[in-house]
């Protein structure tokens, strides 16, 4: 009996998808729940598995073709796999150093980097090969290619290679949304700087106890998230957005945390951040980071959000003007902590300072409100006791 292979149900915010990779060939026998293909949306890669024992009868949509939710992309022939037939069914490879199990995101990077996974030592959970492992090998490969004898060979041949690669759905979506933000919002950016010494003192004093008690490291992001939520409570217009001729105010605080992934920038959402303590926030951030690295973030985890925090400082950025993530009205950019001379009580002292930037939609947020919002975050972080006292 033939079974239609269909695109999974897509959320309302996702209009279509693209066939990324067929992992089985027509006629190839597979077992129930074996991986058949990857379907890529502008947010995540979805895996489609075999509905039963049998074989792939026909491929109706090829790699690179756009498809809609529940659209039939192939036909599957259900067939009871007897002991004789089972001998012809390719067995799922056991994870070994030469043949590790890979997630869809990692498989894509392997293809893009054109590297061999043989011998790669996985640093992920249970020895799983991660995207960082593959990229590390890819970087070594590039370094090898640019060694002196080979550079001379390329120069001698006068090679001027170009490579055209189709933009991924995620990258295309990022480009679309950033352009939309620039064209539809009146974006301005206000700057300030924060003395991070008080927060660093707390981290230094309690980091070991915190990690021992809660099983997660104490980072800067939880401090910023709590400070942002408190500032949003005081300036609710920053947590609102424009819908036609209306302003929609949120009675909750869903904070987007911009995370770099092998496929591009993604923004998973910490739901109801106002109800979470620092340990819970740090756990969510750690979970999002691991999922982003392995391409396992769900569409639901990246949908919505009322305000976004982006941390370019982890890459060494000293200053930037972040772009709003529509339909949100503002975004906070964190940057590199750098020791600088500052004046305190008439004396020049060295302090670990961080520039912060808030980009906002001037159609809804006035300049005075944006400055006071950012100053509130600065004051809360320079005197963390205020976070506990709500003053």
C-alpha positions in Angstrom: 0.0 0.0 0.0 1.3 3.4 -1.0 1.5 6.1 1.7 1.9 9.8 1.0 4.9 11.5 2.5 3.7 14.9 3.6 5.3 18.1 4.8 4.7 18.5 8.6 2.2 21.0 9.8 3.7 24.4 9.9 2.8 27.2 12.3 0.7 30.1 11.1 3.8 32.4 11.0 5.5 30.1 8.5 4.0 30.2 5.0 6.1 27.6 3.2 9.2 25.4 3.4 12.0 24.0 1.2 13.1 20.4 0.6 16.6 20.4 2.1 17.8 16.9 1.8 16.5 13.5 0.8 18.4 10.9 2.8 16.9 7.8 1.0 16.8 6.9 -2.7 13.8 5.6 -4.6 13.6 1.8 -4.1 15.8 1.9 -1.0 14.3 -0.2 1.8 13.9 1.4 5.2 12.5 0.6 8.6 9.8 2.5 10.5 11.0 5.8 11.9 14.1 5.9 9.8 15.1 9.4 8.6 13.7 10.1 5.1 14.3 13.8 4.5 14.8 17.2 6.0 12.4 20.1 5.4 13.8 23.5 6.0 11.7 26.5 7.1 13.0 30.0 7.7 13.4 29.1 11.4 14.1 25.4 11.9 14.9 22.2 10.0 12.2 19.5 10.4 12.9 15.8 10.1 10.5 13.5 8.3 10.7 9.8 9.1 9.4 6.6 7.5 5.8 5.9 8.4 6.3 2.2 8.3 8.6 -0.6 7.2 9.0 -0.6 3.4 10.7 1.5 0.8 10.7 4.9 -0.9 8.5 4.5 -3.9 8.7 7.9 -5.6 10.1 11.4 -4.9 7.6 14.1 -6.1 9.5 17.1 -4.8 13.3 17.5 -5.3 15.8 19.1 -3.1 15.5 22.9 -3.3 11.9 23.0 -4.2 9.4 25.0 -2.2 6.5 23.2 -0.5 3.5 24.0 1.6 2.3 22.4 4.9 0.8 19.0 4.4 1.8 18.9 0.7 2.7 15.5 -0.6 6.4 15.3 -1.5 6.9 11.6 -2.1 5.3 8.2 -2.0 6.2 5.4 0.4 5.4 1.7 -0.1 4.6 -0.1 3.1 5.9 -3.6 3.1 6.2 -6.0 5.9 9.9 -6.7 6.3 10.3 -10.4 6.7 13.6 -12.1 7.8 14.6 -12.5 4.2 13.7 -8.9 3.2 15.4 -7.6 6.3 18.7 -8.8 5.0 18.4 -6.3 2.2 17.4 -3.4 4.4 20.3 -1.1 5.2 20.9 -1.2 8.9 21.1 2.1 10.8 24.8 2.7 11.3 26.0 2.4 14.9 27.7 5.6 16.0 31.5 5.2 15.8 34.5 7.5 15.4 34.3 6.9 11.6 30.5 7.0 11.3 29.1 9.3 14.0 25.4 10.1 14.3 24.7 13.7 13.0 21.9 16.1 13.5 20.4 17.8 10.3 22.2 21.0 11.1 25.6 19.2 11.5 25.0 17.2 8.3 24.4 20.5 6.4 27.7 22.0 7.7 29.6 18.8 6.8 28.3 19.3 3.2 29.0 23.0 3.1 32.5 22.6 4.6 33.2 19.6 2.4 35.0 17.8 5.2 35.2 14.1 6.1 33.6 13.2 9.4 35.9 10.2 9.7 37.9 10.5 12.9 36.2 13.6 14.3 36.0 13.4 18.1 32.6 14.6 19.2 32.5 17.1 22.1 28.7 17.0 22.5 26.7 15.0 25.0 27.5 11.3 24.8 30.3 12.0 22.3 27.9 13.4 19.7 29.6 15.4 16.9 28.5 19.1 17.1 28.6 21.8 14.5 31.6 23.4 16.4 33.5 20.1 15.9 32.9 20.2 12.2 33.7 23.9 11.8 37.0 23.3 13.7 38.0 20.7 11.1 36.8 22.9 8.3 39.0 25.8 9.6 42.0 23.5 9.8 41.3 22.4 6.3 41.3 26.0 5.1 44.5 26.6 7.0 46.1 23.6 5.3 44.9 24.8 1.9 46.6 28.2 2.5 50.0 26.7 3.4 52.9 28.2 1.6 53.6 25.5 -1.1 49.9 25.3 -2.0 49.5 29.1 -2.2 52.3 29.2 -4.7 50.6 26.5 -6.8 47.3 28.4 -6.8 49.2 31.6 -7.7 51.0 29.9 -10.5 47.8 28.6 -12.0 46.2 32.1 -11.6 43.1 30.5 -10.1 40.3 32.9 -9.4 37.6 30.6 -8.1 34.0 31.6 -7.3 31.4 29.6 -5.5 27.7 30.3 -5.8 25.6 28.8 -3.0 21.8 29.2 -2.6 20.9 31.3 0.5 19.5 29.2 3.2 15.9 29.8 4.3 17.0 31.1 7.6 19.5 33.6 6.1 16.9 34.7 3.5 14.4 35.3 6.3 16.9 37.2 8.4 17.6 39.4 5.4 13.9 40.0 4.8 13.1 40.9 8.4 16.1 43.2 8.8 15.2 45.0 5.6 11.6 45.2 6.8 12.7 46.7 10.1 14.8 49.4 8.3 12.0 50.3 5.9 9.0 50.3 8.3 10.3 51.6 11.6 11.8 55.0 12.5 14.9 53.5 14.2 17.1 55.5 16.5 19.8 54.3 18.9 20.8 55.6 22.3 24.0 54.7 24.1 25.3 54.5 27.6 28.0 52.6 29.6 27.8 50.4 32.6 30.4 49.8 35.3 30.3 46.0 35.5 32.4 45.8 38.7 29.5 45.2 41.1 28.0 42.4 39.0 31.5 40.9 38.5 32.1 41.0 42.3 28.8 39.1 42.9 29.7 36.5 40.2 33.2 36.0 41.6 31.9 35.6 45.2 29.0 33.2 44.5 29.7 31.5 41.1 31.0 28.2 42.7 28.1 28.0 45.2 25.6 29.0 42.5 26.8 26.3 40.1 26.9 23.7 42.9 23.4 24.5 44.0 21.7 24.9 40.7 23.9 22.9 38.2 24.4 25.9 35.9 26.9 28.7 35.6 26.1 32.2 36.7 26.5 34.5 33.7 25.9 38.1 32.9 22.8 37.5 30.8 20.6 36.6 33.8 21.5 40.0 35.4 20.6 41.8 32.2 17.4 39.9 31.7 16.1 40.7 35.2 17.2 44.3 34.9 15.4 44.6 31.5 12.2 43.1 32.9 12.2 45.6 35.7 12.9 48.5 33.3 10.1 47.3 31.0 7.7 47.3 34.0 8.6 51.0 34.6 8.3 51.9 30.9 5.6 49.7 29.4 5.7 51.5 26.1 9.0 49.9 25.4 7.3 46.5 25.8 4.5 47.5 23.3 4.2 47.5 19.6 2.3 49.2 16.8 -0.5 47.4 15.0 -2.0 49.6 12.4 -3.3 52.7 14.2 -3.2 51.0 17.6 -0.6 50.5 20.2 -0.7 47.0 21.8 0.7 46.8 25.3 1.9 43.4 26.7 1.0 42.4 30.2 3.8 39.9 30.2 7.5 39.8 29.4 8.8 37.4 26.8 12.4 38.2 26.3 14.2 37.1 23.1 17.9 36.1 23.5 19.8 36.5 20.2 21.9 33.3 19.8 24.5 32.6 17.0 23.9 29.2 15.3 25.6 27.5 12.4 22.7 28.4 10.2 22.7 32.1 11.3 21.3 34.3 14.1 18.2 32.9 15.9 16.2 34.4 18.7 14.7 31.9 21.1 12.2 33.3 23.6 12.3 33.2 27.4 8.6 33.1 28.2 7.2 35.0 31.2 10.7 36.0 32.2 9.2 38.1 35.1 8.3 34.8 36.9 11.8 33.2 36.7 14.7 33.5 39.0 18.3 33.8 37.9 19.0 30.1 38.0 15.9 29.4 35.8 17.0 32.1 33.3 20.5 30.7 33.1 19.2 27.2 32.5 16.9 28.4 29.7 19.8 30.3 28.1 22.1 27.3 28.3 19.4 25.0 26.9 18.8 27.5 24.0 22.6 27.7 23.3 22.9 23.9 23.0 19.8 23.5 20.9 20.9 26.3 18.6 24.3 24.7 18.1 22.7 21.4 17.2 19.9 22.8 15.1 17.2 21.5 17.6 15.3 24.7 18.4 11.6 24.4 17.7 9.5 26.9 15.9 7.5 27.5 19.0 10.7 28.4 20.9 11.5 31.1 18.4 8.0 32.6 17.9 6.8 35.8 19.6 8.8 37.9 22.0 8.2 41.4 23.3 11.8 42.6 23.7 15.2 41.3 22.6 18.7 41.3 24.1 21.7 40.8 21.8 25.2 40.2 23.1 27.8 41.1 20.5 30.4 41.3 23.2 30.9 37.5 23.1 32.5 38.1 19.7 34.5 41.1 20.8 32.2 43.9 19.6 32.9 47.1 21.5 30.0 49.1 20.0 27.1 48.4 17.6 23.6 49.6 16.6 21.4 46.5 16.9 18.4 46.3 14.5 14.9 45.9 16.0 13.3 42.5 15.6 9.8 43.3 14.2 7.1 43.7 15.4 9.0 44.6 18.6 9.7 48.2 19.3 13.2 48.0 20.9 16.3 45.9 21.3 19.2 46.1 23.8 22.7 45.5 22.6 25.4 44.3 25.1 29.1 44.6 24.2 32.6 43.7 25.3 33.6 44.4 28.8 36.8 46.5 28.7 38.9 48.1 31.4 38.9 51.9 31.0 39.8 54.9 33.0 36.7 56.6 34.5 36.3 59.4 37.0 34.7 58.5 40.4 34.5 61.1 43.2 37.0 63.3 41.4 39.5 60.5 41.0 40.6 58.6 37.9 40.2 54.9 38.4 40.2 51.8 36.2 36.8 50.0 35.9 35.5 47.1 33.7 33.1 49.1 31.5 30.5 47.9 29.0 28.9 50.1 26.3 25.2 49.3 25.9 23.0 50.4 23.0 19.2 50.5 22.7 17.7 50.8 19.3 14.1 51.8 19.3 11.2 52.7 17.1 10.8 56.5 17.4 7.2 56.2 16.2 6.1 54.8 19.5 9.0 55.5 21.9 10.1 59.1 22.6 13.8 59.9 23.0 13.4 60.8 26.7 11.7 57.4 27.4 14.5 55.5 25.6 17.2 57.3 27.6 15.5 56.8 30.9 14.9 53.2 30.1 18.5 52.6 29.4 19.6 54.6 32.5 17.3 52.4 34.6 19.1 49.3 33.4 22.5 51.0 34.1 21.4 51.9 37.6 20.1 48.5 38.4 23.3 46.7 37.3 25.6 49.2 38.9 23.8 48.7 42.2 22.4 45.1 42.0 20.8 45.4 45.4 18.1 47.5 43.7 17.0 44.4 41.8 16.1 42.7 45.1 14.5 45.8 46.6 12.7 47.0 43.5 14.0 50.6 44.0 
